[in-house]
Amino acid sequence: MTRRFNGSRVAAQGFSLTELLVGVSVLLVMAGLAIQAGGESMARQRLEVATRRLVLGIERGRAEAERLGRPCGLSLAPGGWQAPSSGSLIGCERAAMALGEGVENGSIELNHNLPDTLRFSSNGLVLDGGTVVLTSAGTELRRCLVMALPLGVVRLGRYGGAAGGRPDSTACSPDPTL
């Protein structure tokens, strides 16, 4: 079988080995970029879920204290909110939750300057404040939460402070995407 190409006869034999190698190389590069973008997307999703669950735990703690009609407390551990392990304050049991629940493969790193037990008054006011910074492997994005007295969450945003240092509320910039 022959065909005309630019006025000359060319045999239709398929692709040469060089053309196949170039084509496969381009496909592999494109697949690698897609996988990398997917990994970044999953890391951001883990971070967003953890940020929302962090706020949800605080809101549940406030509601639990009001429901009980007496003070209760929560502790923020690396895995999430839990009942206090020490002290005389009862735990806000219904508020305990993991930060990464529902998001597979990956962990959230947590750095905060909250007290060992975050206390809620009997009418749901937060009695302690501080800053929490959340990070996830696979993304440079860092989320932050700043809590002030007595209303609780004051600001959610992007954290721009030094990595690994003590969290600083002034380094938490508001983020309109939240």
PyMOL commands that set and color helices and strands:
alter all, ss='L'
color gray80, all
select helices_A, chain A and resi 17-68+93-95+169-171
alter helices_A, ss='H'
color red, helices_A
select strands_A, chain A and resi 2-5+8-11+72-77+80-82+97-98+108-112+118-120+130-136+142-148+152-159+172-174
alter strands_A, ss='S'
color yellow, strands_A
deselect
rebuild
show_as cartoon
